Each structure stands twice: as structure tokens, then as C-alpha cells.
Amino acid sequence: MDKTLKEFTAGIMEDCLPGNSIDCVILGYADQELKILLLKWKDENLWCLPGGFIRKDEDMDEAAHRILEMRTGLHTVYLNQFHTFGSEQRSKVNSAMQHQRITQMLKRLHDDDSRFIEWVTQRFITTGYFALVDIKKSDPSPDFLCDKCEWKALSDLPELIIDHNQIIAKCLDHLRIQINYLPIGLSLLPEKFTMKDLQKLYEAVLRKPLDRSNFQRKILKLGFLNRHEKQMRGGAHKAPFLYSFNQAKYDELIAFGIDFF
């Protein structure tokens, strides 16, 4: 095993809290679909959420921001805690075969370093955070355990390790319940967008169609959008208007909850 990797794993055991971790559901939006950032483990068709451990000298929120920046290159995005997963059975959600593959991979990467493998495979209570990210501004980056860090469409997620599929499901439930209090549009859409773009985003989160006329009327009445010149595509009368967020007004409404639906 590479000396740097040995020092890194030794540092984890010395500097981080045992039995506690963070898993991040990092959400983006592209091609009218919600997407989630996932990692694929080296030489295995095993996918997982970006996560990490909590250092003894940092707050949990600091650890979550550190993990997010390490995976996306971003540090000024919306990030919030949504649930703690502490079931005694959480490491046994998936098959014994998957657990064996994970253990074998750790042994291979760490030259059968039994001390680290025992530390990392002990029972962990994990705290879930979700982040709302502009995909175009992100720079996904894997770590020494992984060979891929990719955006995957919510409609086409692979089976994930342990209970990570359940963590995503819980996160999406939280988003739908809290949708009136979250800066979903501001965080996930580009600076300028059409009304259709905004509607499709909320339909993707809610997983249901919305009436176009009612949606547009209600959004415009709330007054948090700035309207810009029409896009120059063909006849000007056919081009949709572009909008951007009036951030001060949007932030004010979000603070009290926007009654979208």
C-alpha cells in the first residue's frame, strides 16, 4: 500500500470520531431531471453517496461543508442536515454478498490492514445532509477508494451500498415536505431561465405534473422574478420570456415559506 495512503488511513483513525459519519445527497438539475452525485468504488460495480468522517476538532456542519467541497469544488452552496440514520440493522440492509465484496475491496486497497478495516466496518451512525448544486459550476472528484464521481439521473439510480438508497428516499421526502421553505429554484437553475424551466424543476421535485396556467399565474403574483427580453429564436412573438430571481424578494419569501402549491 502507498505510504501516503497508509498515513492517510492512520490519520483517519487518530483524528476522526469512531462510529460517526456523514453522507451527502448532492442534488443537481439538468435536462429537466433531478440528478444526484454518486461515487463508484474502485474495480467494483458498487455505488455510494459521497460521505466521510467527522474530525474530533470540527463541528458536524464544518465536516459536511468539507466533504461537499472535496467532492464538487464548491463551498458556497445551500447545505442542510435532514435526518440521522441510527438503525442497528443499517449495515445489513443489503445482501451479505455485497458486504463481502466491500470487505474484500477494502482488504485489497489497504493490503489487508486489519486495524483500519475493523475501524471502518464497525457500526456507524450517519447523519444525512443535502446540498443544492448548480451542475455546471461543479467539478466532481473521486477519492482514493473510488474511480468515478458522476451525476446520475434520479430516474436511473443504481443499487447503492448499505442503506444509501433509503437515505436518498428520505431526503426526497424531506424536500417535498419543505419545498415552500427551500431555495430550490435559485440553487438549481441557471441565472436566466424560462417559466417552463421553473415549472419542470418543481414537477421533478414533486414527481407530479402542475397546471401551466395556474403555476405561471401564482408565480408571477408572488413577485420574486425579474423578466428579461425574449430569446431571439425565430419570430420574437414565439420566443419565451427569460426570468431571473429577485434574490432579496425571494429570500424574504423563503424565510416565511412560499405557498407555491
C-alpha positions as CSV (number, residue, x, y, z in Angstrom):
1,M,0.0,0.0,0.0
2,D,1.2,3.5,-0.9
3,K,2.9,5.2,2.1
4,T,0.7,8.3,1.7
5,L,-2.4,6.1,1.8
6,K,-1.1,4.4,5.0
7,E,-0.5,7.8,6.6
8,F,-4.0,8.9,5.5
9,T,-5.8,5.9,7.0
10,A,-3.8,6.2,10.2
11,G,-4.8,9.8,10.4
12,I,-8.5,8.9,10.0
13,M,-8.3,6.5,12.9
14,E,-6.4,9.0,15.1
15,D,-8.2,12.3,14.1
16,C,-11.9,11.2,13.5
17,L,-14.7,10.2,15.7
18,P,-15.3,6.4,15.7
19,G,-18.8,5.2,14.8
20,N,-20.0,8.5,13.3
21,S,-20.1,9.6,9.7
22,I,-21.8,12.0,7.3
23,D,-23.5,11.1,4.0
24,C,-24.3,13.8,1.5
25,V,-27.2,13.8,-1.0
26,I,-25.8,16.3,-3.5
27,L,-28.6,17.3,-5.9
28,G,-28.4,19.0,-9.3
29,Y,-30.7,19.6,-12.2
30,A,-30.1,19.1,-15.9
31,D,-32.1,18.0,-19.0
32,Q,-35.3,18.5,-16.9
33,E,-34.3,15.8,-14.5
34,L,-33.1,15.8,-10.9
35,K,-29.6,14.3,-10.6
36,I,-27.6,13.0,-7.7
37,L,-23.8,12.9,-7.4
38,L,-22.6,9.3,-6.8
39,L,-19.2,7.6,-6.3
40,K,-18.2,4.2,-7.8
41,W,-15.7,2.1,-5.8
42,K,-12.5,1.0,-7.5
43,D,-12.7,-2.2,-9.5
44,E,-16.2,-2.9,-8.2
45,N,-19.7,-2.1,-9.6
46,L,-20.6,-0.7,-6.2
47,W,-22.0,2.9,-5.9
48,C,-22.5,5.1,-2.9
49,L,-23.2,8.6,-1.7
50,P,-20.3,11.0,-1.1
51,G,-19.5,10.8,2.6
52,G,-16.8,11.0,5.2
53,F,-15.9,11.1,8.8
54,I,-16.1,13.9,11.4
55,R,-12.8,15.2,12.8
56,K,-12.5,15.5,16.5
57,D,-11.7,19.2,16.2
58,E,-14.6,20.2,13.9
59,D,-18.3,20.8,14.1
60,M,-20.6,18.4,12.2
61,D,-21.6,21.2,9.8
62,E,-18.0,22.0,9.1
63,A,-17.4,18.4,8.2
64,A,-20.3,18.4,5.8
65,H,-19.0,21.5,4.1
66,R,-15.6,20.0,3.8
67,I,-16.9,16.8,2.3
68,L,-19.1,18.8,-0.2
69,E,-16.2,21.0,-1.3
70,M,-13.9,18.0,-1.7
71,R,-16.5,16.3,-4.0
72,T,-17.7,19.3,-6.0
73,G,-15.1,22.0,-5.7
74,L,-17.9,24.3,-4.4
75,H,-18.1,25.9,-0.9
76,T,-20.9,28.5,-1.2
77,V,-24.0,26.3,-1.8
78,Y,-27.1,25.5,0.1
79,L,-26.4,22.7,2.5
80,N,-28.6,21.4,5.3
81,Q,-29.0,18.5,7.7
82,F,-32.2,16.4,7.2
83,H,-32.0,13.1,9.2
84,T,-29.8,10.8,11.3
85,F,-29.7,7.1,10.4
86,G,-29.0,5.0,13.5
87,S,-30.7,1.7,13.0
88,E,-28.7,-1.2,14.4
89,Q,-29.5,-3.0,11.1
90,R,-28.5,-0.2,8.7
91,S,-25.3,-2.0,7.7
92,K,-27.3,-5.2,7.0
93,V,-29.9,-3.6,4.6
94,N,-28.3,-5.1,1.5
95,S,-27.1,-8.6,0.9
96,A,-24.3,-10.5,2.7
97,M,-22.7,-10.8,-0.7
98,Q,-22.4,-7.0,-1.0
99,H,-20.9,-6.8,2.5
100,Q,-18.4,-9.4,1.5
101,R,-17.5,-7.5,-1.7
102,I,-17.0,-4.3,0.3
103,T,-14.7,-6.0,2.8
104,Q,-12.7,-7.7,0.0
105,M,-12.2,-4.4,-1.7
106,L,-11.0,-2.7,1.5
107,K,-8.6,-5.5,2.1
108,R,-7.2,-5.2,-1.5
109,L,-6.8,-1.4,-1.3
110,H,-5.3,-1.5,2.2
111,D,-3.1,-4.5,2.0
112,D,-5.3,-6.3,4.5
113,D,-4.7,-3.7,7.1
114,S,-7.0,-5.3,9.7
115,R,-6.9,-2.4,12.1
116,F,-8.3,0.1,9.6
117,I,-10.7,-2.4,8.1
118,E,-12.1,-3.1,11.6
119,W,-12.4,0.6,12.3
120,V,-14.2,1.4,9.0
121,T,-16.6,-1.6,9.1
122,Q,-17.8,-1.1,12.7
123,R,-21.3,0.1,13.3
124,F,-21.8,3.7,12.1
125,I,-24.5,6.2,12.9
126,T,-24.6,8.5,9.9
127,T,-26.1,12.0,9.6
128,G,-27.6,12.9,6.2
129,Y,-27.1,16.3,4.6
130,F,-28.5,17.5,1.3
131,A,-26.9,20.1,-1.0
132,L,-28.5,22.0,-3.9
133,V,-25.8,22.5,-6.6
134,D,-25.6,24.1,-10.0
135,I,-24.2,21.2,-12.0
136,K,-22.4,23.4,-14.5
137,K,-20.4,25.0,-11.7
138,S,-19.4,21.7,-10.1
139,D,-16.2,19.8,-10.6
140,P,-16.9,16.2,-9.4
141,S,-13.8,14.5,-8.0
142,P,-13.4,10.9,-6.7
143,D,-11.0,9.8,-3.9
144,F,-8.5,7.0,-3.4
145,L,-11.3,4.5,-2.8
146,C,-13.2,5.4,-6.0
147,D,-12.6,5.6,-9.7
148,K,-15.7,7.6,-10.7
149,C,-17.7,10.5,-9.3
150,E,-20.7,11.1,-11.6
151,W,-24.1,12.7,-11.8
152,K,-26.8,10.1,-12.1
153,A,-30.4,10.8,-13.0
154,L,-32.9,10.2,-10.2
155,S,-34.9,8.0,-12.7
156,D,-31.9,5.8,-13.3
157,L,-30.1,5.2,-10.0
158,P,-28.1,2.1,-9.5
159,E,-28.4,0.0,-6.3
160,L,-26.3,1.6,-3.7
161,I,-24.3,0.2,-0.8
162,I,-25.7,-0.3,2.7
163,D,-28.9,1.9,3.1
164,H,-27.9,4.7,0.7
165,N,-31.0,4.2,-1.5
166,Q,-33.1,4.7,1.7
167,I,-31.1,7.8,2.6
168,I,-31.9,9.3,-0.9
169,A,-35.6,8.4,-0.5
170,K,-35.7,10.1,2.9
171,C,-34.0,13.2,1.5
172,L,-36.5,13.5,-1.3
173,D,-39.4,13.1,1.1
174,H,-37.9,16.0,3.2
175,L,-37.6,18.2,0.1
176,R,-41.2,17.7,-0.9
177,I,-42.4,18.4,2.6
178,Q,-40.2,21.5,3.0
179,I,-40.5,22.7,-0.6
180,N,-42.0,26.0,0.3
181,Y,-39.0,26.9,2.5
182,L,-36.1,25.8,0.3
183,P,-34.3,27.9,-2.4
184,I,-34.7,25.1,-4.9
185,G,-35.1,27.4,-8.0
186,L,-32.3,29.8,-7.0
187,S,-29.9,27.0,-6.3
188,L,-30.6,24.6,-9.2
189,L,-31.5,26.7,-12.2
190,P,-29.1,28.9,-14.3
191,E,-29.1,32.6,-13.8
192,K,-31.7,33.1,-16.5
193,F,-34.4,30.6,-17.3
194,T,-37.9,30.3,-18.8
195,M,-41.1,29.8,-16.9
196,K,-41.3,26.3,-18.3
197,D,-37.8,25.6,-16.9
198,L,-39.0,26.6,-13.4
199,Q,-42.2,24.6,-13.7
200,K,-40.4,21.5,-14.9
201,L,-38.0,21.8,-11.9
202,Y,-40.8,21.8,-9.4
203,E,-42.5,18.9,-11.2
204,A,-39.3,16.9,-11.0
205,V,-39.1,17.5,-7.2
206,L,-42.8,16.9,-6.6
207,R,-43.0,13.9,-9.0
208,K,-46.3,15.1,-10.4
209,P,-47.5,17.4,-13.2
210,L,-48.6,21.0,-12.5
211,D,-51.2,23.0,-14.4
212,R,-49.2,25.5,-16.6
213,S,-51.6,28.5,-16.3
214,N,-52.2,28.2,-12.6
215,F,-48.4,27.7,-12.0
216,Q,-47.5,30.8,-14.0
217,R,-50.2,33.0,-12.6
218,K,-49.3,32.1,-9.0
219,I,-45.5,32.5,-9.5
220,L,-45.9,35.9,-11.2
221,K,-48.3,37.1,-8.5
222,L,-45.6,36.3,-5.8
223,G,-43.3,38.9,-7.5
224,F,-39.9,37.4,-6.9
225,L,-39.0,37.1,-10.6
226,N,-37.4,39.7,-12.9
227,R,-38.5,39.4,-16.5
228,H,-36.0,39.9,-19.3
229,E,-36.1,40.3,-23.1
230,K,-37.4,37.4,-25.1
231,Q,-34.9,34.9,-26.6
232,M,-34.2,35.6,-30.2
233,R,-35.3,32.3,-31.8
234,G,-37.3,32.7,-35.0
235,G,-40.1,35.2,-34.6
236,A,-39.9,37.3,-31.4
237,H,-43.5,36.6,-30.6
238,K,-42.8,32.8,-30.4
239,A,-39.8,33.1,-28.1
240,P,-40.5,32.7,-24.3
241,F,-39.5,35.4,-21.9
242,L,-36.5,34.8,-19.7
243,Y,-36.6,35.3,-16.0
244,S,-34.1,35.6,-13.1
245,F,-34.7,35.7,-9.4
246,N,-35.0,38.9,-7.4
247,Q,-32.9,37.4,-4.7
248,A,-33.8,39.9,-1.9
249,K,-37.6,39.3,-2.5
250,Y,-37.0,35.5,-3.0
251,D,-35.0,35.2,0.3
252,E,-37.7,37.2,2.1
253,L,-40.5,34.8,0.9
254,I,-38.4,31.7,1.5
255,A,-37.8,32.8,5.1
256,F,-41.6,32.8,5.8
257,G,-42.4,30.0,3.4
258,I,-43.7,30.4,-0.2
259,D,-47.1,29.0,-0.6
260,F,-46.4,27.5,-4.1
261,F,-49.0,24.8,-4.2
